[in-house]
Amino acid sequence: MKQHDPQLVDPHGRRFPYLRLSLTDVCNFSCDYCLPDGYQCSEKKQFLTLNEITNAVAAFADLGTYKIRLTGGEPTLRKDFVEIISMIKSTPGIEQIAVTTNGYRLEENIESWVEAGLTHLNVSVDTLDAKLFNSLTGHNRLKKILAGIDKALKLPLAKVKLNAVLLKGINSHQILEYTGLIRNKALSVRFIELMQTGDNLEYFKRYHVSSQALKNELFSNGWTEKLKDIASGPAQEYVHPDYKGSFGIIAPYSKSFCDSCNRLRLSSVGSFHLCLFGEKGYSVRHLLQSASQLDILKEQLIVALADKPKAHFLHQQNTGMTPNLSTIGG
């Protein structure tokens, strides 16, 4: 990997080579912890156009961003999803193109995504129990999604990850099943500690469980923590000599979690966010209309970053302006 010197630097000395770019907040799943009643929208939204996305990517690349993750909602619902990947691949300076997907269209489309330039894949699978998966998401597609992951592992992707939100009594007892997936597969399984948002307080109280017990179990079974690179963010990754894959944990309630923050966010309607749980976004859509505006846009991004706090305030049950994880891109 090349050496990078991102120009996006906050008051705490953190550098930001990584952009999470939301393409839509629409999702076709109804996961209990995010959209339990399915996607709801009182008014039709105009999501960023391909031209606007092109200009945004160019500006961030000029500022030293080299990793872009496409998020949602479900980003693959965009009809121009492959075009977006191709455009990003053609942007000088961008080296990693990732997507976080629920896997609904994975098995049928992963080859075209990789051909377009996708380098990293994250698939959300919150349980390995087919009936529970159907109940949790509203879709009986676990078998097809796992088949899609197996297909992806045979393609030239730099990394394939399976994400699971750690949920008490739903998957917290399935650790052996998840680690069983990676004994002979170069797959990274990552558990993400459930985070409180503006509309899930009761769910959070019922299903949140600290990841510390999970860490203790890994250590007691011979797993060791792996050093991470600058683009990997706050995830702690663990490896084992008897396993081809790896195990990761994202623990947002752990001490000093935000110290390694390296990502910024652009919402599907052109709002620049410094933190998933920030108090506000900065509308920059008006500066995405033409390439001639990019110098002004870059200046605005740098200025806005001066307001980035040292840490989120989840410990004080302050979830900022995030009503659910699909609105900004998780």
C-alpha positions, -999 to 999 in steps of 0.1 A, spaced: 0 0 0 12 35 -8 21 60 18 -7 85 23 -9 120 39 -46 129 41 -53 166 42 -84 161 63 -72 164 99 -93 172 129 -83 193 160 -72 161 178 -46 151 152 -67 123 136 -64 119 98 -92 107 76 -84 86 45 -118 68 46 -152 80 34 -185 62 40 -207 73 12 -244 65 15 -262 60 -18 -297 57 -4 -315 53 29 -340 28 14 -336 -8 26 -356 -39 16 -349 -56 49 -367 -49 82 -340 -57 108 -353 -54 143 -325 -31 156 -326 -7 126 -359 -7 107 -383 -30 126 -413 -17 106 -395 -16 73 -384 15 54 -407 44 61 -407 77 42 -432 105 46 -418 123 15 -400 112 -16 -363 120 -13 -340 130 -42 -308 110 -36 -274 121 -49 -271 118 -87 -242 100 -104 -228 134 -113 -230 147 -77 -214 115 -64 -186 119 -90 -178 154 -79 -179 144 -42 -155 114 -48 -131 137 -68 -130 162 -40 -124 137 -12 -97 120 -34 -80 153 -39 -79 156 -1 -61 123 4 -91 99 8 -81 65 -7 -109 43 7 -146 47 -1 -173 24 13 -207 25 -3 -234 22 23 -272 27 28 -299 17 35 -291 -10 10 -267 6 -16 -272 -22 -42 -308 -11 -47 -294 18 -68 -300 10 -105 -267 27 -113 -247 8 -86 -223 -7 -110 -217 26 -128 -209 42 -94 -183 15 -87 -168 20 -121 -166 58 -117 -149 55 -83 -124 30 -97 -115 56 -124 -109 83 -99 -72 90 -93 -61 83 -57 -89 59 -48 -74 25 -41 -101 7 -21 -138 4 -30 -159 -13 -4 -196 -20 0 -217 -30 30 -247 -50 19 -275 -72 33 -265 -97 5 -300 -98 -11 -285 -95 -46 -251 -108 -38 -250 -143 -54 -264 -130 -87 -244 -98 -90 -211 -101 -71 -191 -109 -103 -203 -77 -120 -194 -57 -89 -159 -70 -88 -155 -66 -126 -165 -29 -121 -138 -24 -95 -151 -35 -61 -122 -45 -38 -138 -51 -4 -171 -67 6 -190 -66 39 -222 -87 42 -245 -84 72 -256 -117 86 -269 -113 122 -277 -150 128 -268 -184 113 -302 -198 123 -324 -197 91 -357 -193 109 -344 -166 132 -328 -149 102 -362 -148 85 -378 -134 117 -351 -108 122 -349 -95 87 -382 -103 71 -365 -125 44 -359 -162 42 -326 -158 23 -299 -170 46 -289 -199 24 -286 -178 -7 -267 -151 11 -241 -176 25 -238 -190 -10 -231 -155 -23 -204 -151 3 -188 -184 -8 -189 -172 -44 -173 -139 -34 -144 -157 -17 -135 -172 -50 -132 -138 -67 -102 -114 -66 -114 -94 -36 -89 -81 -11 -112 -88 19 -146 -104 25 -162 -98 58 -194 -111 75 -209 -85 99 -232 -94 128 -246 -70 153 -241 -87 187 -275 -94 202 -282 -110 236 -300 -143 232 -301 -140 194 -265 -146 183 -245 -141 215 -246 -179 220 -236 -187 184 -199 -178 186 -188 -213 179 -210 -215 148 -195 -182 134 -159 -192 141 -167 -226 124 -173 -206 92 -137 -194 91 -117 -225 99 -111 -232 63 -122 -199 46 -104 -166 43 -134 -148 57 -134 -122 85 -163 -125 109 -170 -93 128 -193 -87 157 -205 -52 162 -217 -42 196 -253 -30 194 -255 9 195 -283 30 208 -300 53 183 -328 78 186 -356 52 182 -343 19 196 -339 26 234 -362 -3 245 -346 -27 220 -312 -16 231 -319 -22 268 -333 -56 260 -306 -69 236 -274 -50 243 -245 -71 256 -209 -60 262 -184 -74 238 -159 -80 266 -172 -115 273 -167 -123 237 -131 -110 238 -124 -131 269 -137 -162 252 -115 -156 222 -84 -151 243 -91 -182 263 -93 -202 231 -60 -191 217 -69 -161 196 -45 -132 195 -50 -96 185 -37 -85 151 -21 -51 143 -43 -31 120 -35 -7 91 -45 30 88 -77 22 68 -91 -5 90 -107 19 116 -116 10 152 -122 -28 147 -101 -51 168 -91 -82 147 -81 -115 161 -63 -145 145 -57 -181 154 -31 -205 139 -57 -231 133 -81 -209 114 -77 -195 79 -101 -166 86 -101 -140 113 -125 -127 139 -132 -90 145 -149 -70 172 -162 -34 170 -169 -22 205 -182 15 204 -187 15 242 -151 6 250 -126 30 264 -108 52 238 -129 37 210 -129 70 191 -91 76 193 -86 56 161 -115 72 142 -104 75 105 -137 79 87 -161 106 76 -196 103 61 -216 118 33 -253 110 34 -274 101 4 -288 136 2 -255 154 4 -250 161 41 -214 159 54 -213 142 88 -183 141 112 -196 113 134 -224 87 131 -237 101 164 -230 138 158 -254 166 165 -256 180 130 -246 175 94 -233 201 69 -252 204 37 -227 204 8 -250 193 -20 -250 228 -36 -213 224 -41 -216 191 -59 -232 204 -91 -200 211 -111 -163 203 -111 -157 240 -110 -170 241 -74 -146 215 -60 -120 239 -46 -148 256 -26 -161 222 -15 -127 211 -3 -123 243 17 -157 237 33 -149 201 43 -116 212 59 -134 240 78 -162 217 90 -137 192 103 -126 217 129 -158 210 147 -153 172 151 -155 163 188 -129 140 204 -155 113 210 -191 104 208 -214 106 238 -231 72 237 -221 66 272 -244 94 282 -272 80 260 -267 109 237 -272 95 202 -270 128 184 -293 133 154 -293 97 143 -328 82 144 -317 49 129 -285 35 113 -299 37 77 -303 75 77 -266 83 75 -251 50 64 -242 31 96 
